[in-house]
Structures are given as structure tokens and as C-alpha cells.
Amino acid sequence: FFALIPEYSENGFAANLNALVVPLPSGISPEQVFKANQDQIAQLFGKPVVQQNVAVNGGNAARFDYVNTTQSGKLSHVSIIAVTKGKQIALTFTFPEGEMDRANELVEEIVSSITLK
């Protein structure tokens, strides 16, 4: 799933949300999934990323905030990773860096509306 968020766009870049649901092999713990995501983000962007634990309805999730530079300028990302019933749910929000404070309200609203089943 991919959605544009035009009201949070700047310099020709449309803010967006990507949502993925990926099956996991049995025996993988949420902590292992969170750590793997944290390591992958750090590897992609060349710097450590801090995990924040967040509550979602029906469970817990990890939040990772990070910034990268592209042709469109600096982009801020928020990845929310949750694990439920053998699936990883990944939501990644991408905004122009100047929109991040305002965009955090939208991130919080969307995350609080999620119920893990």
C-alpha cells in the first residue's frame, strides 16, 4: 500500500506512507524483528538509529526516526514496526524534513488508530 499525503509536501516532493505486511518464519520474536529493522536502517543510511517502543492497540511496536538527503532535499522518515500472529507490519512515513514537527501529529493519529489482531 502506498499513499501520497499532499498537504505535507514541499519542494516538489509528495509526503507519503508505505505499508507492508510480511509473513515471518515461526520462532522469530518481536525483539528480533525490531533489531533486524534497526540494523538494516542503520546500514542503509550509514548511521545508528534509535529504537523507541510505542504502544499500539493490541500490542507493542518499535519506532525508528531517521533522515536522509536526496535530490529533493532532506527527507525525514518514521518507521513503525509491529509483529502479530506471524506477520510483520511495517509503516514508513516519509516527509520533507521541514514538515516533520507537524507531520508527527499525523503519524501519532494513524498509529493510535491501528489495532493488531
URMO-V72283 format. One record per residue. N is the residue number from 1. RES is the residue in one small letter. PSI is psi in whole degrees, 0 to 359 (NA if undefined). OMEGA is omega as a letter, one per 30 degrees, with the letter a starting at -180 (none if undefined). BURIAL is + if it has 9 or more other ideal C-beta (glycine too) atoms within 8 Angstrom, else -. Layout:
N&RES&PSI&OMEGA&BURIAL + N&RES&PSI&OMEGA&BURIAL
//
This chain:
1&f&135&l&- + 2&f&129&l&- + 3&a&135&l&- + 4&l&147&l&- + 5&i&78&a&+ + 6&p&330&a&- + 7&e&351&l&- + 8&y&33&a&+ + 9&s&156&a&+ + 10&e&146&l&+ + 11&n&38&l&- + 12&g&2&l&- + 13&f&126&l&+ + 14&a&119&l&- + 15&a&150&a&+ + 16&n&166&l&+ + 17&l&128&l&+ + 18&n&135&l&+ + 19&a&129&l&+ + 20&l&144&l&- + 21&v&122&a&- + 22&v&129&l&- + 23&p&146&l&- + 24&l&148&l&+ + 25&p&152&l&- + 26&s&151&l&- + 27&g&359&l&- + 28&i&126&a&- + 29&s&157&l&- + 30&p&320&a&+ + 31&e&321&l&- + 32&q&320&l&- + 33&v&315&a&+ + 34&f&315&a&+ + 35&k&319&l&+ + 36&a&319&l&- + 37&n&316&l&+ + 38&q&314&l&+ + 39&d&319&a&- + 40&q&316&l&- + 41&i&315&l&+ + 42&a&319&l&+ + 43&q&317&a&- + 44&l&320&a&- + 45&f&1&l&+ + 46&g&21&l&- + 47&k&153&a&- + 48&p&151&l&- + 49&v&138&a&+ + 50&v&135&l&- + 51&q&131&l&+ + 52&q&134&l&- + 53&n&133&l&- + 54&v&149&l&+ + 55&a&137&l&- + 56&v&157&l&+ + 57&n&122&l&- + 58&g&6&l&- + 59&g&197&a&+ + 60&n&161&l&+ + 61&a&169&l&+ + 62&a&144&l&+ + 63&r&135&l&+ + 64&f&127&l&+ + 65&d&134&l&+ + 66&y&161&a&+ + 67&v&143&l&+ + 68&n&163&a&- + 69&t&132&l&- + 70&t&183&l&- + 71&q&335&l&- + 72&s&1&a&- + 73&g&195&l&+ + 74&k&134&l&+ + 75&l&136&l&+ + 76&s&139&a&+ + 77&h&144&l&+ + 78&v&119&l&+ + 79&s&128&l&+ + 80&i&122&a&+ + 81&i&124&l&+ + 82&a&153&l&+ + 83&v&130&l&+ + 84&t&132&l&+ + 85&k&53&l&- + 86&g&17&l&- + 87&k&146&l&+ + 88&q&131&l&+ + 89&i&122&a&+ + 90&a&122&l&+ + 91&l&124&l&+ + 92&t&119&l&+ + 93&f&135&l&+ + 94&t&127&a&+ + 95&f&153&l&+ + 96&p&141&a&+ + 97&e&323&a&+ + 98&g&347&a&- + 99&e&0&a&+ + 100&m&318&a&+ + 101&d&313&l&- + 102&r&322&a&- + 103&a&332&l&+ + 104&n&326&l&+ + 105&e&317&l&- + 106&l&317&l&+ + 107&v&310&a&+ + 108&e&319&l&- + 109&e&315&a&- + 110&i&315&a&+ + 111&v&321&a&+ + 112&s&344&a&- + 113&s&352&a&- + 114&i&136&l&+ + 115&t&121&l&- + 116&l&135&l&+ + 117&k&NA&none&-
//
